[in-house]
Amino acid sequence: MTISITNNQNALPINQYKVKRRLSRLLKELNKSDFNLSILFCDDEQIRSLNRDFRKIDKPTNVLAFPDTQSALGQRAYLGDVAISTQTTMREAAESDLDAGERLYFYLVHALLHLIGYDHEKGPEAQLAQEAETERLSKLIKNDL
């Protein structure tokens, strides 16, 4: 498993070792230990650009997930890419009186579930299923925060 992390922001300190350790734990739990993925921590400007280019929504968002749909046979499986705006994460955490680090990991779990096929936008049942799995997985790494 390879977890590639790019940190293009300075709003929130990112401990890449801890992020990789927690994501490794989640991937093992999901039976995806042999899969690779990449994570981008960025600012609102960069995620706004990604959101505009890929979703045609010209505003910043908290997290984007881009599942890989074209892995070549014979290569290690690639789950996809995740982009998280730490500025939005911190702003939303403050608005909800939450810890920014906990909120960051909530978005990582949320995005990881999108990469493996969960999609809360498919209706109420899909939303409930993703919320339940997000809660379960978040509890697994909560003690490690």
Buried (B, 14 or more C-beta within 10 A) or exposed (E): BEBEBEBEBEBBEBEBEBBBBBBEBBBEEBEBEEBBBBBBBBBBEBBBBBBEEEEEEEEBBBBBBBBBEEBEEEEEEBBBBBBBBBBBBBBBBEEEEEEBBBBBBBBBBBBBBBBBEBBBEEEEEBBEBBBEBBEEBBEBBEEEE
